[in-house]
């Protein structure tokens, strides 16, 4: 069952990677991707509604002025939970690298936003969405590290579902408040998921190495 799930996830991720490459080519040629053409008409109907207000609040959980204090508190909590600095370093270092990589890709693609808003933490270039990418890495890593200390399968599943829902809501909020195209968000999730997988593999390799070094 796990192998089938992994195969499906990998297939979806590969498809998203290929689509993201196609979108970058179109963006560099000043062509609005078909996915964005099909979805742009929804946004005006959301503005000024309760749904817009909801996403306006949710998006803050991926904004730097909120995420940085959460990250510091989470890192401190992980150090207490694990009685070691490594999990905190993985969380903070992984999130920082995601931010730097996102900034570099944005400069490379240089796509203008559908709208710019200082109050919505939406300045600079658009592709890929930093909220989607960085939230995937931060909340995904935090959930993974917490689950390592949870013995109940129900508890692990609850953390995974809640973190997954939060990441999805933060990402899609950027579309509904009209500061990102939907392709920006999908690309952000795609790159963020790849980074998350790499960090988890690194952690598992480090854990295996530490176990082998422990005296029998």
C-alpha positions in Angstrom: 0.0 0.0 0.0 2.8 2.4 0.9 4.6 1.6 -2.3 1.5 2.3 -4.4 1.0 5.6 -2.5 4.6 6.6 -3.1 4.3 5.7 -6.8 1.2 7.9 -7.2 2.8 10.8 -5.3 5.9 10.5 -7.5 3.9 10.4 -10.7 1.9 13.5 -9.6 5.1 15.3 -8.7 6.8 14.5 -12.0 3.7 15.7 -13.9 3.8 19.0 -11.9 7.5 19.3 -12.6 7.0 19.0 -16.3 4.1 21.4 -16.2 6.2 23.9 -14.3 8.9 23.8 -16.9 6.3 24.4 -19.7 4.9 27.3 -17.7 8.4 28.9 -17.3 9.0 28.7 -21.0 5.6 30.3 -21.7 6.1 33.0 -19.0 9.6 33.9 -20.5 7.8 34.3 -23.9 5.2 36.6 -22.3 2.5 34.0 -22.8 -0.1 33.5 -20.1 -0.4 29.8 -19.4 -3.7 28.2 -20.2 -4.2 27.2 -16.6 -4.1 30.8 -15.6 -6.4 31.8 -18.4 -9.0 29.3 -17.2 -8.8 30.3 -13.6 -8.5 34.1 -13.6 -12.2 34.6 -13.9 -12.9 33.2 -10.4 -10.9 35.8 -8.5 -13.1 38.9 -9.0 -16.1 37.0 -7.6 -14.3 36.2 -4.3 -13.1 39.8 -3.5 -15.1 41.4 -0.8 -16.7 38.2 0.4 -16.3 36.3 3.7 -14.1 33.8 1.8 -11.7 36.5 0.9 -11.5 37.6 4.5 -10.9 34.0 5.6 -8.0 33.6 3.1 -6.7 37.1 4.1 -6.2 35.7 7.6 -4.8 32.3 6.6 -2.2 33.8 4.3 -0.5 35.5 7.3 0.6 32.1 8.5 2.9 31.9 5.6 4.1 35.6 5.8 7.6 36.3 7.2 6.5 38.5 10.1 4.4 35.6 11.4 6.4 32.7 10.2 9.7 33.8 11.8 8.4 34.0 15.4 6.6 30.6 14.8 9.9 29.1 13.5 11.9 30.4 16.4 9.3 29.0 18.9 9.1 25.7 17.0 12.9 25.4 17.0 13.1 26.0 20.7 10.3 23.4 21.3 12.1 20.8 19.2 15.4 21.3 21.1 13.5 20.6 24.3 11.6 17.6 22.8 14.7 16.0 21.3 17.2 17.3 23.8 19.5 18.0 20.8 20.1 21.0 18.5 20.0 19.1 15.3 16.2 19.0 14.6 16.0 22.8 15.2 18.9 23.3 12.8 17.2 21.1 10.2 14.0 23.1 10.5 15.5 26.6 10.5 18.3 25.8 8.0 15.9 24.0 5.6 13.4 26.8 5.7 16.1 29.5 5.1 17.4 27.6 2.1 13.9 27.3 0.7 13.6 31.1 1.0 16.9 31.7 -0.7 16.1 29.3 -3.5 12.7 30.8 -4.0 14.2 34.3 -4.2 16.7 33.1 -6.8 14.1 31.4 -9.0 11.9 34.4 -8.8 14.7 36.6 -10.1 15.4 34.1 -12.8 11.9 33.8 -14.1 11.0 37.5 -13.4 7.2 37.1 -13.6 5.1 40.1 -12.6 2.3 39.5 -10.1 -1.4 39.9 -11.0 -1.4 42.6 -8.3 1.0 44.0 -5.8 0.2 44.7 -2.2 2.5 45.6 0.7 -0.2 44.9 3.3 -0.7 41.3 1.8 3.1 40.7 1.8 3.0 40.6 -1.9 5.9 42.5 -3.4 8.5 41.5 -6.0 8.2 38.8 -8.6 5.6 36.1 -8.6 6.9 32.7 -9.8 7.0 30.4 -7.8 4.9 31.4 -4.8 7.1 31.8 -1.7 4.2 31.2 0.6 3.4 27.8 -1.1 7.0 26.7 -1.3 8.3 27.8 2.1 5.1 26.7 4.0 5.4 23.3 2.4 9.0 23.0 3.7 8.5 24.6 7.2 5.1 23.0 8.2 6.0 19.8 6.4 9.3 19.4 8.2 7.7 20.5 11.6 5.0 17.8 11.1 7.6 15.2 10.2 9.8 16.0 13.2 6.8 16.0 15.6 5.5 12.7 14.2 8.9 11.0 15.0 8.1 11.6 18.7 4.4 10.6 18.5 3.8 6.9 19.1 0.1 6.8 18.3 -0.7 6.2 14.7 -3.9 8.2 15.1 -1.8 11.1 16.5 0.6 10.9 13.6 -2.2 10.9 11.1 -3.9 13.9 12.8 -0.7 15.9 12.6 -0.1 15.0 9.0 -3.6 15.8 7.9 -3.7 19.1 9.8 -0.3 20.2 8.5 -1.3 19.2 4.9 -4.5 21.2 5.1 -2.7 24.2 6.5 -0.1 24.2 3.7 -2.8 23.8 1.0 -4.9 26.7 2.5 -1.9 29.0 2.8 -0.9 28.3 -0.8 -4.4 28.7 -2.3 -5.0 31.8 -0.3 -2.5 33.6 -2.5 -4.6 32.9 -5.5 -7.9 34.0 -3.9 -6.5 37.3 -2.6 -5.1 37.9 -6.1 -1.4 38.2 -5.5 -0.4 35.0 -7.3 -1.4 33.1 -10.4 -2.5 29.5 -9.8 0.6 28.3 -11.7 2.8 30.1 -9.2 1.2 28.2 -6.4 1.5 24.8 -8.1 5.1 25.4 -8.9 5.8 26.5 -5.3 4.2 23.3 -3.9 6.2 21.2 -6.4 9.6 22.7 -5.5 8.7 22.8 -1.8 7.7 19.1 -1.9 11.1 18.2 -3.5 13.0 20.0 -0.8 10.9 18.5 1.9 11.7 15.0 0.6 15.4 15.8 0.4 15.4 17.1 4.0 13.6 14.0 5.3 16.1 11.7 3.5 19.0 13.7 5.0 17.4 13.3 8.5 17.0 9.6 8.0 20.6 9.2 6.9 21.9 11.2 9.8 19.7 9.2 12.2 21.1 5.9 10.8 24.6 7.2 11.1 24.1 8.2 14.7 22.6 4.8 15.6 25.6 3.0 14.1 28.0 5.1 16.1 26.2 4.4 19.4 27.9 1.8 21.5 26.2 -1.6 21.5 
